[in-house]
């Protein structure tokens, strides 16, 4: 499954790169892109575990930048 999510208060490109690297290492993630300019994340992960993987990705986002929030649709 592939979905796009808006990120709120993503402050720098370096943080986006750190988030992308951390999320890419999560089990079940096929591909992830975090864009500072677009303020969004595109996540491609296993269909049956997508919500679990998304929750783990949110934790990584907050670990790298505590003020950044992932907006679920």
SENUKOL-717282 format. One record per residue: residue number from 1; x, y, z of N, C-alpha, C, CB in turn. Coordinates in steps of 0.2 Angstrom, whole numbers, plus 5000, padded with zeros to 4 digits. Glycine has a CB too. Layout:
! SENUKOL-717282
+-----+------+------+------+------+------+------+------+------+------+------+------+------+
! num !  n_x !  n_y !  n_z ! ca_x ! ca_y ! ca_z !  c_x !  c_y !  c_z ! cb_x ! cb_y ! cb_z !
+-----+------+------+------+------+------+------+------+------+------+------+------+------+
! NUM !    X !    Y !    Z !    X !    Y !    Z !    X !    Y !    Z !    X !    Y !    Z !
...
+-----+------+------+------+------+------+------+------+------+------+------+------+------+
! end
This chain:
! SENUKOL-717282
+-----+------+------+------+------+------+------+------+------+------+------+------+------+
! num !  n_x !  n_y !  n_z ! ca_x ! ca_y ! ca_z !  c_x !  c_y !  c_z ! cb_x ! cb_y ! cb_z !
+-----+------+------+------+------+------+------+------+------+------+------+------+------+
!   1 ! 5004 ! 4994 ! 5000 ! 5000 ! 5000 ! 5000 ! 5004 ! 5006 ! 5000 ! 4995 ! 5000 ! 5006 !
!   2 ! 5002 ! 5011 ! 4996 ! 5006 ! 5017 ! 4996 ! 5001 ! 5023 ! 4998 ! 5009 ! 5018 ! 4989 !
!   3 ! 5003 ! 5027 ! 5002 ! 4999 ! 5033 ! 5004 ! 5004 ! 5039 ! 5006 ! 4995 ! 5032 ! 5011 !
!   4 ! 5001 ! 5045 ! 5005 ! 5004 ! 5051 ! 5006 ! 5001 ! 5055 ! 5012 ! 5004 ! 5056 ! 5000 !
!   5 ! 5005 ! 5058 ! 5016 ! 5003 ! 5061 ! 5022 ! 5006 ! 5068 ! 5023 ! 5005 ! 5057 ! 5028 !
!   6 ! 5002 ! 5073 ! 5025 ! 5005 ! 5080 ! 5026 ! 5009 ! 5080 ! 5033 ! 5000 ! 5085 ! 5026 !
!   7 ! 5014 ! 5084 ! 5033 ! 5018 ! 5084 ! 5039 ! 5017 ! 5092 ! 5041 ! 5026 ! 5082 ! 5038 !
!   8 ! 5016 ! 5093 ! 5048 ! 5015 ! 5100 ! 5050 ! 5021 ! 5101 ! 5055 ! 5009 ! 5100 ! 5054 !
!   9 ! 5024 ! 5107 ! 5054 ! 5030 ! 5110 ! 5057 ! 5036 ! 5106 ! 5056 ! 5028 ! 5110 ! 5065 !
!  10 ! 5037 ! 5104 ! 5050 ! 5044 ! 5101 ! 5048 ! 5048 ! 5106 ! 5047 ! 5043 ! 5096 ! 5042 !
!  11 ! 5054 ! 5107 ! 5051 ! 5057 ! 5113 ! 5051 ! 5064 ! 5114 ! 5047 ! 5060 ! 5115 ! 5058 !
!  12 ! 5066 ! 5108 ! 5045 ! 5073 ! 5108 ! 5041 ! 5074 ! 5102 ! 5036 ! 5079 ! 5109 ! 5045 !
!  13 ! 5077 ! 5103 ! 5031 ! 5079 ! 5097 ! 5026 ! 5083 ! 5092 ! 5030 ! 5082 ! 5100 ! 5020 !
!  14 ! 5087 ! 5094 ! 5034 ! 5091 ! 5089 ! 5038 ! 5087 ! 5084 ! 5042 ! 5096 ! 5092 ! 5042 !
!  15 ! 5082 ! 5087 ! 5045 ! 5077 ! 5083 ! 5049 ! 5073 ! 5078 ! 5045 ! 5073 ! 5087 ! 5054 !
!  16 ! 5071 ! 5081 ! 5039 ! 5067 ! 5076 ! 5034 ! 5072 ! 5070 ! 5032 ! 5065 ! 5081 ! 5028 !
!  17 ! 5078 ! 5072 ! 5031 ! 5082 ! 5066 ! 5029 ! 5083 ! 5061 ! 5035 ! 5089 ! 5069 ! 5027 !
!  18 ! 5084 ! 5064 ! 5041 ! 5085 ! 5059 ! 5046 ! 5078 ! 5055 ! 5047 ! 5086 ! 5063 ! 5053 !
!  19 ! 5073 ! 5058 ! 5047 ! 5066 ! 5054 ! 5047 ! 5066 ! 5049 ! 5042 ! 5060 ! 5059 ! 5047 !
!  20 ! 5067 ! 5051 ! 5036 ! 5067 ! 5046 ! 5030 ! 5071 ! 5040 ! 5031 ! 5069 ! 5050 ! 5024 !
!  21 ! 5078 ! 5041 ! 5034 ! 5082 ! 5036 ! 5035 ! 5080 ! 5031 ! 5041 ! 5089 ! 5039 ! 5037 !
!  22 ! 5077 ! 5034 ! 5046 ! 5074 ! 5030 ! 5052 ! 5068 ! 5026 ! 5050 ! 5073 ! 5035 ! 5058 !
!  23 ! 5064 ! 5029 ! 5046 ! 5058 ! 5026 ! 5044 ! 5059 ! 5020 ! 5039 ! 5053 ! 5031 ! 5041 !
!  24 ! 5064 ! 5021 ! 5035 ! 5066 ! 5016 ! 5030 ! 5068 ! 5010 ! 5033 ! 5071 ! 5019 ! 5025 !
!  25 ! 5071 ! 5010 ! 5039 ! 5074 ! 5004 ! 5043 ! 5068 ! 5000 ! 5046 ! 5079 ! 5007 ! 5048 !
!  26 ! 5062 ! 5003 ! 5047 ! 5057 ! 5000 ! 5050 ! 5055 ! 4993 ! 5046 ! 5051 ! 5004 ! 5051 !
!  27 ! 5054 ! 4988 ! 5050 ! 5051 ! 4982 ! 5046 ! 5045 ! 4983 ! 5043 ! 5051 ! 4976 ! 5051 !
!  28 ! 5044 ! 4980 ! 5036 ! 5038 ! 4981 ! 5033 ! 5038 ! 4987 ! 5028 ! 5032 ! 4981 ! 5037 !
!  29 ! 5043 ! 4992 ! 5029 ! 5043 ! 4998 ! 5024 ! 5046 ! 4996 ! 5018 ! 5046 ! 5004 ! 5028 !
!  30 ! 5043 ! 4997 ! 5012 ! 5046 ! 4996 ! 5006 ! 5050 ! 5002 ! 5003 ! 5040 ! 4993 ! 5001 !
!  31 ! 5046 ! 5008 ! 5004 ! 5050 ! 5014 ! 5002 ! 5046 ! 5020 ! 5006 ! 5049 ! 5015 ! 4994 !
!  32 ! 5050 ! 5025 ! 5007 ! 5048 ! 5031 ! 5010 ! 5052 ! 5037 ! 5008 ! 5049 ! 5030 ! 5018 !
!  33 ! 5048 ! 5042 ! 5007 ! 5051 ! 5049 ! 5005 ! 5048 ! 5054 ! 5009 ! 5049 ! 5050 ! 4997 !
!  34 ! 5052 ! 5058 ! 5013 ! 5050 ! 5063 ! 5017 ! 5053 ! 5070 ! 5013 ! 5053 ! 5063 ! 5024 !
!  35 ! 5048 ! 5074 ! 5011 ! 5050 ! 5080 ! 5008 ! 5049 ! 5086 ! 5012 ! 5046 ! 5081 ! 5001 !
!  36 ! 5055 ! 5090 ! 5014 ! 5054 ! 5096 ! 5017 ! 5050 ! 5101 ! 5014 ! 5061 ! 5098 ! 5019 !
!  37 ! 5052 ! 5102 ! 5007 ! 5049 ! 5107 ! 5003 ! 5041 ! 5106 ! 5002 ! 5052 ! 5107 ! 4996 !
!  38 ! 5039 ! 5100 ! 5001 ! 5032 ! 5099 ! 5001 ! 5029 ! 5098 ! 5007 ! 5031 ! 5093 ! 4996 !
!  39 ! 5032 ! 5097 ! 5013 ! 5030 ! 5096 ! 5019 ! 5025 ! 5089 ! 5019 ! 5026 ! 5102 ! 5022 !
!  40 ! 5028 ! 5084 ! 5016 ! 5024 ! 5078 ! 5016 ! 5028 ! 5072 ! 5016 ! 5020 ! 5078 ! 5010 !
!  41 ! 5025 ! 5066 ! 5018 ! 5029 ! 5060 ! 5018 ! 5025 ! 5055 ! 5013 ! 5029 ! 5057 ! 5025 !
!  42 ! 5028 ! 5051 ! 5009 ! 5025 ! 5046 ! 5005 ! 5028 ! 5039 ! 5008 ! 5026 ! 5047 ! 4997 !
!  43 ! 5023 ! 5035 ! 5010 ! 5025 ! 5029 ! 5013 ! 5022 ! 5023 ! 5009 ! 5022 ! 5029 ! 5020 !
!  44 ! 5027 ! 5018 ! 5007 ! 5024 ! 5012 ! 5004 ! 5027 ! 5007 ! 5009 ! 5028 ! 5012 ! 4997 !
!  45 ! 5022 ! 5003 ! 5011 ! 5023 ! 4997 ! 5016 ! 5018 ! 4992 ! 5015 ! 5022 ! 5000 ! 5023 !
!  46 ! 5019 ! 4986 ! 5019 ! 5015 ! 4980 ! 5018 ! 5008 ! 4982 ! 5020 ! 5017 ! 4975 ! 5023 !
!  47 ! 5003 ! 4980 ! 5016 ! 4996 ! 4981 ! 5016 ! 4993 ! 4979 ! 5023 ! 4992 ! 4978 ! 5011 !
!  48 ! 4995 ! 4973 ! 5025 ! 4991 ! 4970 ! 5031 ! 4994 ! 4973 ! 5038 ! 4992 ! 4963 ! 5031 !
!  49 ! 5000 ! 4976 ! 5037 ! 5003 ! 4979 ! 5043 ! 5003 ! 4987 ! 5043 ! 5009 ! 4976 ! 5045 !
!  50 ! 5000 ! 4990 ! 5038 ! 5001 ! 4997 ! 5037 ! 5000 ! 5002 ! 5043 ! 4996 ! 4999 ! 5031 !
!  51 ! 4994 ! 5001 ! 5046 ! 4993 ! 5005 ! 5052 ! 4998 ! 5004 ! 5057 ! 4986 ! 5003 ! 5055 !
!  52 ! 5000 ! 4998 ! 5059 ! 5006 ! 4997 ! 5064 ! 5012 ! 5001 ! 5061 ! 5007 ! 4989 ! 5064 !
!  53 ! 5014 ! 5000 ! 5055 ! 5020 ! 5003 ! 5052 ! 5019 ! 5011 ! 5053 ! 5021 ! 5001 ! 5045 !
!  54 ! 5013 ! 5013 ! 5051 ! 5012 ! 5021 ! 5051 ! 5013 ! 5023 ! 5058 ! 5005 ! 5022 ! 5049 !
!  55 ! 5011 ! 5020 ! 5063 ! 5011 ! 5022 ! 5070 ! 5019 ! 5022 ! 5072 ! 5008 ! 5017 ! 5075 !
!  56 ! 5023 ! 5017 ! 5070 ! 5030 ! 5017 ! 5071 ! 5033 ! 5022 ! 5068 ! 5033 ! 5010 ! 5069 !
!  57 ! 5031 ! 5024 ! 5062 ! 5034 ! 5030 ! 5058 ! 5033 ! 5036 ! 5062 ! 5031 ! 5030 ! 5051 !
!  58 ! 5027 ! 5037 ! 5065 ! 5025 ! 5043 ! 5068 ! 5030 ! 5044 ! 5074 ! 5018 ! 5043 ! 5071 !
!  59 ! 5031 ! 5038 ! 5078 ! 5036 ! 5038 ! 5083 ! 5043 ! 5041 ! 5081 ! 5036 ! 5032 ! 5087 !
!  60 ! 5045 ! 5038 ! 5075 ! 5052 ! 5041 ! 5073 ! 5052 ! 5048 ! 5071 ! 5054 ! 5036 ! 5067 !
!  61 ! 5046 ! 5050 ! 5068 ! 5045 ! 5057 ! 5066 ! 5046 ! 5062 ! 5073 ! 5039 ! 5059 ! 5063 !
!  62 ! 5043 ! 5060 ! 5078 ! 5043 ! 5064 ! 5084 ! 5050 ! 5063 ! 5088 ! 5037 ! 5061 ! 5089 !
!  63 ! 5053 ! 5057 ! 5087 ! 5060 ! 5056 ! 5090 ! 5065 ! 5061 ! 5087 ! 5062 ! 5049 ! 5089 !
!  64 ! 5064 ! 5062 ! 5080 ! 5069 ! 5066 ! 5076 ! 5067 ! 5074 ! 5078 ! 5069 ! 5065 ! 5069 !
!  65 ! 5060 ! 5075 ! 5077 ! 5058 ! 5082 ! 5078 ! 5052 ! 5082 ! 5082 ! 5057 ! 5086 ! 5071 !
!  66 ! 5052 ! 5083 ! 5089 ! 5046 ! 5083 ! 5093 ! 5040 ! 5087 ! 5091 ! 5049 ! 5084 ! 5100 !
!  67 ! 5041 ! 5093 ! 5088 ! 5036 ! 5097 ! 5086 ! 5032 ! 5095 ! 5080 ! 5038 ! 5104 ! 5086 !
!  68 ! 5035 ! 5091 ! 5076 ! 5032 ! 5089 ! 5069 ! 5027 ! 5084 ! 5070 ! 5038 ! 5086 ! 5065 !
!  69 ! 5021 ! 5085 ! 5067 ! 5016 ! 5080 ! 5067 ! 5014 ! 5078 ! 5060 ! 5009 ! 5084 ! 5070 !
!  70 ! 5012 ! 5071 ! 5060 ! 5010 ! 5068 ! 5054 ! 5002 ! 5069 ! 5054 ! 5012 ! 5061 ! 5053 !
!  71 ! 4999 ! 5072 ! 5049 ! 4992 ! 5073 ! 5048 ! 4989 ! 5067 ! 5045 ! 4990 ! 5079 ! 5045 !
!  72 ! 4985 ! 5063 ! 5048 ! 4982 ! 5057 ! 5045 ! 4975 ! 5060 ! 5042 ! 4980 ! 5051 ! 5050 !
!  73 ! 4974 ! 5057 ! 5036 ! 4968 ! 5059 ! 5032 ! 4961 ! 5056 ! 5035 ! 4968 ! 5058 ! 5025 !
+-----+------+------+------+------+------+------+------+------+------+------+------+------+
! end
